[in-house]
Amino acid sequence: MKEKAKITIEVNVNASIDDTWASFIKEDSIIHWNHASDDWCCPWAKNNFKVNGEFSYRMEAKDGSFGFDFAGKYLEIEEKKTIMYELGDSRRVEVQFIQNGNNTKIIETFDAEEENSLELQKNGWQAILTNFKKYTELKK
């Protein structure tokens, strides 16, 4: 079995580790930032945030033309430091939170899938993380 390519993205959020962490895990926050472009939305999010807990976030085009559930299970959680989870197709994701004063750096590393180009995947995940940054900074 060949090893999956890994993609890493990052963002610096002008918000405390507490605010950044909360925005990342709370369902009522996830629905505001979990989309790659303004013509998409996240109408609901279910998040059982604990080791072996499952999550599912609905992502869909605002015009109703396409949608899917982004879902998986948490493997490891180190509060305000690291989240590791596995998606339904067995790909793994690691999210690191690094506090730097009143700023928080987030680094996400994920196994690439084989359907879309690495560049398309990186750009899509980066767009979602950038939306997260915007939402979290405006919320504080």
C-alpha positions as CSV (number, residue, x, y, z in Angstrom):
1,M,0.0,0.0,0.0
2,K,1.5,3.3,-1.0
3,E,1.8,6.1,1.5
4,K,-0.5,9.1,1.0
5,A,0.9,12.5,0.2
6,K,0.7,15.0,3.0
7,I,-0.3,18.6,2.6
8,T,0.4,21.3,5.2
9,I,-1.4,24.7,5.5
10,E,-1.2,27.3,8.2
11,V,-2.6,30.6,9.4
12,N,-1.8,33.1,12.1
13,V,-4.9,34.2,14.0
14,N,-5.0,37.6,15.8
15,A,-6.8,36.1,18.8
16,S,-6.0,34.3,22.0
17,I,-5.6,30.6,22.2
18,D,-8.8,30.4,24.2
19,D,-10.9,32.2,21.5
20,T,-9.2,30.3,18.7
21,W,-9.7,26.9,20.3
22,A,-13.4,27.7,21.0
23,S,-14.1,28.9,17.4
24,F,-12.5,25.7,16.1
25,I,-14.5,23.2,18.1
26,K,-17.9,24.8,18.9
27,E,-20.8,23.9,16.5
28,D,-22.3,27.4,16.6
29,S,-18.9,28.7,15.4
30,I,-18.1,26.0,12.8
31,I,-21.2,26.8,10.8
32,H,-19.9,30.4,10.2
33,W,-16.4,29.5,8.8
34,N,-16.5,26.0,7.4
35,H,-16.7,26.8,3.7
36,A,-14.1,27.5,1.0
37,S,-15.9,30.3,-0.9
38,D,-18.7,32.7,-0.4
39,D,-21.0,30.7,-2.7
40,W,-20.8,27.7,-0.2
41,C,-22.1,27.4,3.3
42,C,-22.1,25.1,6.3
43,P,-25.8,24.8,7.4
44,W,-25.1,22.5,10.3
45,A,-22.3,21.0,12.4
46,K,-22.4,18.1,14.8
47,N,-19.3,17.7,17.0
48,N,-18.9,15.2,19.8
49,F,-15.5,16.7,20.8
50,K,-13.7,13.9,22.7
51,V,-11.4,11.0,21.8
52,N,-13.4,8.5,19.8
53,G,-16.1,11.1,19.4
54,E,-17.5,11.7,15.9
55,F,-18.1,14.9,14.0
56,S,-20.0,15.7,10.8
57,Y,-20.2,19.1,9.1
58,R,-22.5,19.7,6.2
59,M,-20.9,21.7,3.3
60,E,-23.0,22.7,0.4
61,A,-23.3,25.2,-2.4
62,K,-25.8,28.0,-1.5
63,D,-27.7,27.3,-4.8
64,G,-28.3,23.7,-3.7
65,S,-26.4,22.2,-6.7
66,F,-24.0,20.1,-4.6
67,G,-23.2,19.2,-1.0
68,F,-21.4,16.7,1.1
69,D,-20.8,15.8,4.7
70,F,-17.3,16.3,6.1
71,A,-17.1,13.6,8.8
72,G,-14.7,11.7,10.9
73,K,-13.6,10.6,14.4
74,Y,-11.2,12.1,16.9
75,L,-8.1,10.1,17.6
76,E,-6.2,12.4,20.0
77,I,-6.9,15.7,21.7
78,E,-4.5,17.7,23.7
79,E,-6.5,20.7,24.8
80,K,-5.4,24.0,23.2
81,K,-2.4,22.2,21.5
82,T,-3.3,19.4,19.1
83,I,-6.2,17.7,17.5
84,M,-5.8,14.5,15.5
85,Y,-8.7,12.9,13.6
86,E,-9.5,10.4,10.9
87,L,-11.9,11.1,8.1
88,G,-14.4,8.5,6.8
89,D,-12.0,7.5,4.0
90,S,-9.2,6.7,6.6
91,R,-7.2,9.9,5.8
92,R,-5.7,11.5,8.9
93,V,-5.5,15.1,9.9
94,E,-3.4,16.8,12.6
95,V,-4.1,20.3,13.7
96,Q,-1.6,22.2,15.9
97,F,-2.4,25.3,17.9
98,I,0.7,27.4,18.9
99,Q,0.2,30.4,21.2
100,N,2.4,33.4,20.6
101,G,1.2,36.1,23.0
102,N,-2.3,37.2,21.9
103,N,-1.9,35.4,18.6
104,T,-2.4,31.8,17.7
105,K,-0.7,29.9,14.9
106,I,-2.6,27.0,13.4
107,I,-0.8,24.3,11.4
108,E,-2.9,21.6,9.7
109,T,-1.3,18.6,8.0
110,F,-3.6,16.2,6.2
111,D,-3.4,13.1,4.0
112,A,-4.2,14.0,0.4
113,E,-6.9,12.2,-1.4
114,E,-6.3,10.9,-4.9
115,E,-9.3,12.4,-6.8
116,N,-8.2,16.1,-6.9
117,S,-4.8,17.7,-7.5
118,L,-2.6,18.4,-4.5
119,E,-2.8,22.1,-5.4
120,L,-6.6,22.1,-5.5
121,Q,-6.8,20.3,-2.2
122,K,-4.2,22.7,-0.6
123,N,-6.0,25.8,-1.9
124,G,-9.4,24.5,-0.7
125,W,-8.3,23.6,2.8
126,Q,-6.4,26.9,3.0
127,A,-9.5,28.9,2.0
128,I,-11.4,27.3,4.8
129,L,-8.7,28.0,7.3
130,T,-8.5,31.6,6.1
131,N,-12.3,31.9,6.6
132,F,-11.7,30.5,10.1
133,K,-9.1,33.3,10.8
134,K,-11.5,36.0,9.5
135,Y,-14.4,34.7,11.6
136,T,-12.4,34.3,14.8
137,E,-10.8,37.7,14.5
138,L,-14.1,39.5,13.9
139,K,-15.8,37.6,16.7
140,K,-13.4,38.8,19.5
